Amino acid sequence: MTHQKTSKPRWTGADRAVPRGTLQDAGELAVLSANAGETRHRYALVIAFDSEEALRQAVTNHRCAYRDSQYCQELNHG
């Protein structure tokens, strides 16, 4: 007899809502941290959340939706 593994999604119930972030900028990014100093990322997206809880939910569930910031909209529509 073969047993089939079934797994339920990690986002059930109240967690079902996709956390919303705002795409603030894209391009090269320098990150400063106390431990590692400056680290440059040539291809990066900066996404901001309205609350720490929304960020935590996005990280925990590996799930996020975003909307463009005003700056990104202006770049796209010249």
N, C-alpha and C positions, 0 to 999 in steps of 0.2 A: 504494500500500500504506500502510495506516495503522498506526502503531506505538502500542500501548497501554502506558501507563506502569503499572508495577506497583511498589508500595512495600510493604515489609514493616514490620510494627510495630516501634517502637523498643524495645519491651520483649520481648526474646526470651531464651531460655535461662534462666539464673539470675535475670535481671531480671524474670521473669514474675510472681513473687510481688508482690502489692500491698503496699506499705509501710503499716504501721498507725500511726495517730496517735490521740491521745486528745483529744476535744473538751473543753476546759477551761472555756470560758465563751463567751457570745455576748451581743452588745449593743454599746453604745458603747465605743470603745477609744481611748486616747490613746497614741501611739507617740512616744518620745523618741529623737532621734538627734543625734549630734555635729554633723552637717552642716546638718540642716533644723530642729532644735529640736523643738517639739511639733507633731504632726499628729493631728487628731481624725478618727476614722472612726465615723460614726453606726451603721452596720450592719457588724458584724465578727464573725468567728469566731476563736477562739484555739485552735489545734491544736498539741499538744506531741508530739514523737517521742521514742522511747526512746534513740535514738542519732543522731549527726550523719550517719552513713551512711544511716539510714532517711530522714532529712529530705532528704539529697542525692538519693537514689533517687526520692523523690516529686516533687521539683522537676525532675529530669532527665527523667523519664518522663511528666510532667504527669498523674500518676495517684496517687490516695491513697484509702484507706478509713479510717474513723474509728469509734471507740466513744465513748460518752458518759462523761464523768468522773463520779465519785461525786456531785459538786455538781450537775451537770446532771440526773442520775437523780433526786436528791432533789427538784429543782424540778418535774420531770415527774410525780412520784408523790406529791407533797405530803406 
